[in-house]
């Protein structure tokens, strides 16, 4: 599906996003990894997640997709199947939780929009044979 005009307008707010986050997120989705997008600006979560899904076209993302995952439902991050979730980290303890979670779960890729960091980036490297 293509994003609506309104969603495209919100995507225009993304110029401050580090392009390596978009490329890393795209690679993680192609490799069917577990991906969490985190930011202290919750209005960026859905546009960023939609942009990642748009980059996959003509492939459609069919795994769990929750562009805004409330903290009280964080157990979804322990799912064995691939997912794309966004989390509002405007409260410091949520950001700390995600950093600790990514350290304990190397198969979860965290895209930190605020700091331009990809946690567990080694899990999404392409290997050329």
SVG drawing of the C-alpha trace seen along z (x, -y; Angstrom):
<svg xmlns="http://www.w3.org/2000/svg" viewBox="-4 -19 36 37">
<polyline fill="none" stroke="black" stroke-width="0.4" points="0.0,0.0 1.2,-3.5 1.1,-6.1 -1.7,-8.7 -1.1,-12.3 -1.4,-13.2 1.2,-10.6 3.5,-11.9 3.2,-15.4 4.3,-13.9 7.2,-12.2 8.4,-15.6 9.2,-16.1 11.8,-13.4 14.8,-15.4 16.5,-15.5 16.6,-11.7 20.0,-10.1 19.9,-8.3 21.8,-5.3 18.8,-4.6 16.6,-4.4 19.1,-2.0 19.6,0.0 15.8,0.3 15.3,1.3 18.0,4.0 16.6,5.3 13.1,5.6 14.4,7.4 16.2,9.8 13.0,10.4 14.5,9.1 12.8,7.8 12.9,4.0 12.0,1.4 12.0,-2.3 12.5,-4.5 12.3,-8.3 11.3,-10.9 9.1,-12.5 6.1,-10.1 4.8,-12.0 7.7,-10.6 7.0,-7.0 4.2,-6.2 5.7,-8.3 9.1,-6.7 7.6,-3.1 5.5,-3.8 8.5,-5.1 10.4,-1.9 7.4,0.2 7.2,-2.0 10.9,-1.3 10.0,2.4 7.6,2.0 6.7,4.1 7.2,6.4 4.5,6.0 5.4,6.3 3.3,9.1 4.7,9.5 3.5,7.8 3.4,4.1 2.7,1.7 4.0,-1.8 3.2,-2.9 3.6,-0.2 2.7,-1.4 5.3,-0.6 2.8,1.6 2.7,4.0 6.5,4.3 6.2,8.1 5.4,8.2 9.1,7.5 9.8,11.0 7.9,12.5 9.8,15.2 8.5,13.8 9.7,10.7 8.0,7.4 8.2,3.7 7.3,1.6 7.7,-2.0 8.2,-3.1 7.9,-6.5 11.0,-7.0 10.2,-10.5 10.6,-9.0 14.2,-8.1 13.4,-4.7 11.9,-3.4 15.0,-4.3 17.1,-2.6 14.9,0.4 15.3,0.7 19.1,0.4 19.2,3.1 16.8,5.2 18.9,5.0 22.0,6.0 20.2,9.1 18.5,9.9 20.9,9.6 18.2,10.5 16.3,7.3 17.4,4.3 16.8,0.9 16.7,-2.2 17.2,-5.2 16.0,-8.2 17.1,-10.7 20.7,-9.8 21.1,-8.3 22.2,-4.9 21.4,-1.4 21.7,1.1 22.8,4.7 23.7,3.4 26.0,6.4 22.9,8.6 21.9,6.8 25.2,6.9 24.9,8.3 27.5,10.9 28.7,11.2 29.9,14.6"/>
</svg>
